[in-house]
Amino acid sequence: MALQVDELQIGLPPQLLANRADICQAEAAIEAAKLDLKSAKLVNLLTIDKPKCSHRANINS
């Protein structure tokens, strides 16, 4: 009597990996880095496009 195997699963199921503390910490660090990058891009965009007021009178002169 031969046993037929359709699939051979190797490794750990994804659910076990998702519950590991080091994996959760790494995922949180990646998400935080993405948010930091978005914030930096936004700040950069806001500071680049500030118009300079050349018509202001110099009070000290």
C-alpha positions in Angstrom: 0.0 0.0 0.0 1.6 3.3 -1.1 1.0 6.6 0.5 0.6 9.5 -1.9 1.6 12.9 -0.8 0.2 15.9 -2.8 2.2 18.5 -1.0 5.2 18.5 1.2 5.2 21.3 3.7 8.6 22.4 5.0 9.3 25.0 7.7 7.0 26.8 10.1 3.5 27.9 9.5 3.1 31.7 9.0 0.9 31.9 12.2 3.8 30.7 14.3 6.1 33.3 12.9 3.6 36.1 13.4 3.4 35.4 17.1 7.2 35.6 17.7 8.2 38.7 19.7 11.3 39.4 17.6 9.3 39.2 14.4 6.6 41.6 15.8 9.4 44.0 17.0 11.0 44.0 13.5 7.7 44.6 11.8 7.0 47.5 14.2 10.4 49.0 13.5 9.8 48.8 9.7 6.4 50.5 10.0 7.9 53.3 12.2 10.7 53.8 9.7 8.1 54.2 6.9 6.2 56.8 9.0 9.5 58.7 9.7 10.3 58.7 6.0 6.8 60.1 5.1 7.1 62.7 7.8 10.6 63.8 6.6 9.4 64.0 3.0 6.4 66.1 4.1 8.6 68.5 6.1 11.0 68.7 3.2 8.2 69.6 0.8 6.8 72.3 3.2 10.2 73.9 3.7 11.2 74.0 0.0 8.2 75.8 -1.3 8.0 78.6 1.3 7.8 81.9 -0.7 10.2 84.6 0.1 8.7 88.1 0.7 11.0 90.4 -1.2 8.7 93.4 -0.9 9.0 93.7 2.9 10.7 96.9 4.1 13.8 96.5 6.2 13.0 97.9 9.6 16.7 98.3 10.7 17.7 100.5 7.8 
